Amino acid sequence: MLLTKTQKKILEIVREYGGMKAQMLKRLCPEAYSFEVSLHQLEVNRKLIKTGEYYCDDTALICDRNTETAFEVMLAVCGHPPEIYCRGQPPFSLTFFKEREQKLCRYDICVVTDGREQVVNAMLGGMAGKYGTAIFVLEQKEQAERMIVPPDCRFAVKENAKYIFYGGC
């Protein structure tokens, strides 16, 4: 089966990060021409399997919630998917690059669930200066007080289905 650019991109994302919802796949493939048709063809030709609301490859692995959240934050920062993004090094879920002031800047996204601040702090120990801008996605704004973070960082909190960014440190 010959695949379109959109279909290749969908399969690449699902194989790298795990199964995702159709809505997220569509947001990650903005140049997608007739996205629903492309998705349906992949499903009919057994390149993708639909499990509930997720589309997976033959491994049937679903993207973990932290990675899904990191993608949402990345899209909130950029508005559209950047050309370069990849899995982050722990404790970061996702790393992407965005042009800012005619320079390519690195962003690392770390999802911090309530009560796991000390674990993230321990994992960040000694990493100061090794990363570009770190974005810490918090469940509650108060978590920021319990974080020991690098100087160039931001906090993000989801309020009313939108991410609000705080220029932290």
N, C-alpha and C positions, 0 to 999 in steps of 0.2 A: 504494500500500500504506500503510495506517495503521500507525503505529509506536507501541509501548508506550513508557513512560518509560525502561524498561531498555534497549530497543533504541536509542532516541535517545541515551542516555548512552554505550552501546557505540560507536556510530558517531562520536559527538563525540570520544571518546578516541582512536579509531583514526585519524581524520582529522587530529587535532592532533599526536599523538605518533608515529604509525606503527603497524604491525601488532604485536600482542602475543599472548602465550599466553593461552589460555582461563582458566587459573587466575588470572593477574594481572587480567584483565578482570573476573572474578567478584569479586575482592577490592576492585576499584575501584567496583563497583556493589553495595554491601552490601544495599540494599533490594530487590534483584532477586528478583522472584517468578518461579519456574520459569526460571532463567537458561539452562539447557541448551536448553530449548524456544525461548527468544528468540534464542539464538545460531544454532540450527539454522534457524529461519525466515529470519533474515538471510542465511544461507548459501544456502538454497534459492532465495530471491528475488534472488540475485546482488548483494546489498548488501555482503556480505563474501565474501572469497575465502580459502580455507584453503590455506596453503603450508607444508607440514611441520606443525609444531605451532603456527604463528602464524596469526592471523586478521588479514587486511589488507583495505583498501578497494581500489578498482579501480586505484590507483597501484602497489599491491604493494610499498610501502615498509615496511620492518620497523624498529621502534623500535631505536635504537642501544643498546649494552650499558650505557653510562653512564646513560642515562635510565631504563632498566629497573632498574638498581641504585638510582638515586635514588628511584624509586617504592617499592622494597622498604624503603629506609631511612625514607621518609616514613610508610609503614604501620607500621613498627616503633616510630616515635616516637609516632604518634597512636593506633594500634590499629585505627582505621577511617579511611576517606578523609575529609580535612577538606573543608569546603564550598568553600574557595577554594584553588586551586593552579594554577600556570601554568609555562610554560618560564622558566628563570632566565636572567639576563644572564651572559654568559661571565665567569669560568670556571665559573659555577654551572649545573648541569643542570636544576634544578627549584627553584621557590620555592613555599612554602605558608604559610598562616596558621593559627595554632592559638590558642585561648583559654587564657590562663595567668594565674592570679590576677586574674580578671575584666577582663583586657586582651587585645586581639587582638595576638599577637606574630608577627613575621615570622621564617621559617626559610629559609635558603638552603643547598642541598645541592651540594657539589662532590666529584666522584669523582676521586681522585688516583691514577693508576697509578704503579707503581714506576718511578723515573727521571724523572718529569715534575714533580717538586716545584718545581724552579727556574722552570719555565714558569708554573706556578700562582702562585708567589711574585711573578713579574714582572707577571702580570695583576692581582694583588691590590694592587699598588703604588698608594698614594693612595686606596684605597677604605675605609680605616679609618673607622668611624662611619657609613658609608652603608648598612649592612645591619643586620638584627636579629641573630639567632643564626646563625652559619655552622656547618654540619656538614661536616667533611671526611671522606670515606669513603676509608680507606687499605687497601692490600693487606696491609701489615705494620705493626705498632705502631711499629717503629723509624723509619718515614717521618716521624713527627711531629717528630722532632729536626731534620729538614731543612726544616721549614716555618716561614715567617715569617707569622704569622696575626694576625687582629684579636683584641682582648681578649675579646670574648664569643663564644667558639667551642667546639665539641665535636669530638671525633674518634670515628669509628666503624670498627670492624674486624669482619669476619665470621669467627666461630669456631664450628665445629660447626653450620653452617647457621643461626646466629643472629647478630644484630648486637650487639656489646658496645660501649657508649658510654663514652668517657672524657671527663671534664670538663676539658679541656685547659688553657688558657692562664693 
